[in-house]
């Protein structure tokens, strides 16, 4: 969680790198959190939605396994070495540019903190 929108994505990647999955979860926007849990709840019937929310909030069990696999599929070193710069603010939304990749990342202000919109950046089809 960050007071600076440009640091929100970096905080997320740092938390993943240090295997602090509870903190990584806290760095994500509400929409990203809900989307991840819904996806897992719909595809994996072993746990209820509420059980999954609790596991992700604590960074335990299924969440730990999820983030370990997620981290292995992602080149964390690339994201940790980026320079992050806010490009434009629109209300409670900011586009943050990661350089040198040139990726544009969505960041949202929620509860006085800036949160990384991972799903909004990489998976939204709207």
C-alpha positions, 0 to 999 in steps of 0.5 A, spaced: 500 500 500 502 506 498 501 514 498 505 515 492 501 512 486 508 511 482 510 506 487 504 502 488 506 497 482 513 496 485 510 495 492 506 489 489 512 486 486 517 487 492 512 484 496 511 478 491 519 477 491 519 477 499 514 472 499 510 477 503 503 474 500 499 478 505 502 485 503 502 483 496 494 482 497 493 489 500 497 492 494 492 490 489 485 494 488 479 491 490 477 489 483 483 485 482 482 482 489 475 480 487 477 478 480 482 473 483 478 470 488 472 469 483 476 466 478 478 461 483 472 460 486 468 458 480 474 454 477 476 450 483 470 448 488 474 445 494 473 452 497 468 457 498 469 464 496 469 467 503 474 461 505 478 464 499 478 471 501 480 469 508 486 465 505 488 471 500 488 476 506 492 472 510 497 469 505 496 462 507 494 455 504 491 456 497 493 463 496 501 461 498 500 456 492 497 461 488 502 467 489 508 462 488 506 459 481 504 466 479 511 469 481 514 463 477 511 465 471 512 472 472 519 475 471 519 479 477 526 481 476 524 485 470 518 489 474 523 490 480 528 494 475 523 498 472 522 506 473 515 508 475 512 514 473 505 517 473 502 519 467 496 522 468 491 522 474 483 522 473 479 522 479 482 516 483 485 513 477 492 514 475 496 511 469 503 509 471 508 508 466 514 502 467 520 504 463 524 501 460 518 496 458 513 502 456 508 498 460 502 502 462 499 500 469 493 502 472 493 504 479 487 506 483 486 510 490 482 506 495 481 508 502 487 513 502 492 508 499 494 507 492 493 500 489 495 496 483 490 494 478 493 488 476 487 485 473 485 492 470 491 493 467 493 486 464 486 482 463 480 487 463 477 486 456 472 492 457 
